[in-house]
Amino acid sequence: MKRRQLLSDWLVPLAVFAVLAIVPELHFSIPKLFDQPISSPGTLQLLAACVLFGGLALTYDIQFGYTGLLSFGHALYIAVGVYLSNIAITDWHWNFWVAILFTMGVAFVLANVLGFVSLRVGGIAFAMVTLAFAQAGAVLALKDPHHWTHGEEGLGADYTRLPHVFVGIFNTKNLYWLALGFLVVVFFTVRWAVESSPGRVWQAIRENELRVEVLGMRPHLYKLQAFVLSSTLAAGGGIVYMLLYNGSTLGVTAPNFTLALLLMVVIGGAGSRWGAVLGGILYTYLNDRLVSVGSSSTVDGLPHALRIPLSQPLFLLGVIFILIVFFLPGGLAGIVVRGRPSGLRRLQEAVRPEPSLTAPQEDA
Amino acid sequence: MSTWLLLTITGLGLGAMYFLIASGLSLIYGLMGVLNFAHGAFITVGAYASWWTEAHLFSGVHSITLRFLLAALMGLLVGGVFAALVELILIRPLYNRHIEQVLVTVGLSIAFVALVQGIWGPDPQAFAVPPWLHETTTIAGAHIPNDRWIEIGTAAAVLGLLQLFLRRTRYGLIIRAGVENRAMVQALGIDVRKAFTLVFAIGGIAAAVAGVLSGVYFNVVGPDQGTSLLIFAFIVVVIGGLGSIGGSAAAAVVVALTQQYTNYYASAGVGDMVVVLLLGLVLLARPRGLAGAVVGARA
């Protein structure tokens, strides 16, 4: 292994994660960035959500950035993790670990079945089919035919059946470490997967699927592999989400939940590990903090026409996203990686209406 | 029998809205290869523009029917102009870069819903319509709300006008040819980009019609009404075959009726699931949709 690769693949990530791991022990406060000291439960909860979404964004990037599959239904698998684990524990009174194993198993099987069907079509049709499946899941959770999910009320987790280290406000730092652990697992799994030989085929499919087919390989199986890996990891993230928020609510089943992941990945940089993670962290942080900026006294003094957009974090994030698509197709990671096409520039094949054997043109 | 008739007419009313949304989506996709996520924003623009003008601009007009009609026309105008501007400002600079075009429409739909919520609040607004729209007509024992006829009639008129436009005018010919083979149209020296703005404007107007009608159907206009209608319109477009207006119309009727019947005869929510199942079946049997001419799909 080359020294440079050793550095970028192992030493830098390990150093970054080590720094992130000691965050709950920092007892000072950073004014402006956080309202409360870093080690306070409120701030830790936000930071845990940030790293969790860093990991979730990275699971989405396996399909989108590395394989060129534009899915609008990734939320379905996260929702399976969020809801099924909780239903098994709270409604069925299962043992915590059995419930976790069962949830992961169901997510794996479901990803195989639905992935197999939806991957029969490509490009935009794939996006719409995944959207429809996710919508079916959302309807199921909302209508709640078996009285498991409790519809719009949501399902609070039965805390007596959860491991004690994850229960209660004083254990927020354990939840933070759990979320960070999830991020670390996803990060190194993705590194391992995209450097493996199937992972190289995924990236070849992203660049030009027809060429992969001409080389005698079957893109369908490789795409299914990426889809299943991404979805199963996402379900794991969903379990962490359930523990972090102490239950399940319908928000995770909404189409906008997947769109948020898409925004995170594109803002950070599609097809880049650090990019997706950074995008997830930044998006979650801004979405939370911009609300308080919007209600702060500085903004209150502004004229009406400026105050309204500033009080809507999703408006600002949507605008930032559009600007990035226009002017920074490599996302934030693209600022660092210069010279070769990155991010969206490599994804032209993902929604190309008609496949072609020639390489995608850089600029038409 | 009377229940069945009521369900059928209501289902057709819902299908009318699906069709109005799906026709624009389908034309835009067929011609430009863009899945327009911002279509939900077009619906919202149409609905809010007519709601706002009815309450503010035309509040002096005495007859409520006339006021409603003026407001509805205003909604269509604003919807069409908004859609054309979106094409000119956001889509055109990204010509031939499909993924960026899709993503920009996604960003627009998110930012736009948030903006509407910021200005008018997250709660739906009551939409004043002529009272006779909410009276019922009795046919074969079924009491059918009058607005259903308006919805079905409008969608049928839009379908007729669209077909007339596509088959009888020069621009219609260019659009049809472009759906068939865009490169060839360009090779013949026709500036196909004008047609892009045109289909966006047409799609925007049709979506705005759907927005106004959804205001009539639900009695309110809300910030995310457009997004929820959009998902079923997507399903309609895929089942009907991307790029085919006739396919969209047929699929809209099939989807809406299936949804209504199963939601009533089985239980609420089952209809939505069955529609998704239908989509899965159609894709397994015919990955190109029922009438698909142009698709982004390969089996």
Interface residues (C-beta under 8 A of the other chain):
Chain A: L70 V117 S118 R120 V121 G122 G123 I124 A125 F126 A127 M128 V129 L131 A132 F133 Q135 A136 V139 L140 L142 K143 P145 P255 N256 L259 L262 L263 V266 I308 P309 S311 Q312 P313 L314 F315 L317 G318 V319 F321 I322 V325 F326 P329 L344 L347 Q348 A350 V351 R352 P353 E354 P355 Q361 A364
Chain B: Y29 G33 L35 L90 P93 L94 Y95 N96 R97 H98 I99 E100 V102 L103 V104 V106 G107 L108 I110 A111 F112 V113 A114 L115 Q117 G118 I119 T227 I231 F234 I235 V237 V238 L242 S267 A268 G269 D272 M273 V276 L277 L279 G280 L283 L284 P287 V294 V295 G296 A297 R298 A299
